[in-house]
Amino acid sequence: YVQQILDYIHFNYANALTISDMANTLSLNRSYFYRIFKEETGLSPSEYLNGYRIDRARQLLKDTNMPIGQIAVSTGFNTFSSFSRLFQIKYGQSPREFRKSCRAGDEKAHPLGSV
């Protein structure tokens, strides 16, 4: 089940996804789905989804000139503030600071780690 939902998340991360949507994709009860996902990954479905979105946004910040607000929307975030807050938590710097340090060639701007 879990690999199927990971594939689903990776394909649909830019869309509005709920835990119910994910559970319904597998024809599972929402609570049961949540429990098995967390047992297998160590993360809730929402934590995994947001982590994946942030990782994709990081790649776009590094590899494109797309405006930061557009990156937030294109990776599935409803608000720029939630995107910026989660990015700051995961990478220790704002999306703007990350992009600036990438442009400057600062290797510390590329912390390892993904979901």
Secondary structure as UniProt FT lines:
FT   HELIX           2..12
FT   TURN            13..14
FT   HELIX           19..25
FT   TURN            26..27
FT   HELIX           30..41
FT   HELIX           45..63
FT   HELIX           68..74
FT   TURN            75..76
FT   HELIX           80..91
FT   HELIX           95..104
FT   HELIX           107..109
//
